[in-house]
Amino acid sequence: MCIEILSPEDRISVIFGKCEDYHEWGIETVRIIGAEDPRAWEFRKGSRPVEVPLIGSLTAPGISIALSNLLSGLELSRYDKRMAAAALVSVEEYLSTTYKPACDYVDGVLFQKPMPTLNHSRIQGRFSQLILSFPDFEANPELTVQIRPGKYLVPDVAIQRRGYIQGPYPIEPVHVCIEILSPEDRIGAIFTKCEDYHAWGVETTWVVDPETRRAWEYRKGQLPTEVPQTGSLTAPGISISLPDLFSVL
């Protein structure tokens, strides 16, 4: 068993990425303990991180540690890992090329996204349908956004205010960025991408896993929070029910 204890300067996305390194090494379960906001997660190989209830315990064969004892007086924070796709390309070449699957672009390096699955595509389309219920907003699937000169990212869905639609590539923060997990995605890398959106100025990001029917809200300056299965993904002016979202699966 490996345990990661978060320090104030840690990035949770980086710690989750480090846990995935332990999994590749052969460790089945990693525990993450907070140090600012008393929280803890169990991250099992082949699964997504699961937050442990504060009245629960961290367990392993022969071990059970009550969180109420462990986290008393502690608080929390966040990590970073990425895998690049190969040769350097110019901004001009990147913007004039259609990539399948889409690629993020950082200072000449392409980061190719996984090939979308059927469930990924269904959730992406469902977001576009549900946003139609909110007349002040527009959903833009696979819209390339410019985080800064030389850095372009492609959220699975970007939500823009209808009174301020930017194109061809938004250079000012959009209302919400949504990432839909594919089976091969590493959640640590996806949370890192959310932090890139936050640094750009996006206040709210959503992460959705179609395979496990789980979803997280990740707000700027806070930690990712899993949404209850009967709950809703929210942002100012928008509320998307998870049962409605997952009804297409």
Secondary structure, DSSP 8 states (H G I E B T S, - for coil): -EEEE--TT-BHHHHHHHHHHHHHHT--EEEEE-SSS--EEEEETTS--EE--TTSEEEETTEEEEHHHHSTT----B-------SS---HHHHHH---SS-EEEETTEEEE-----HHHHHHHHHHHHHHTT-TTEEEEET--EEEETTEEE--SEEEEEGGG---SS--S--SEEEEE--TT--HHHHHHHHHHHHHHT--EEEEEETTTTEEEEEETTS--EE--TTSEEEETTEEEEHHHHGGG-
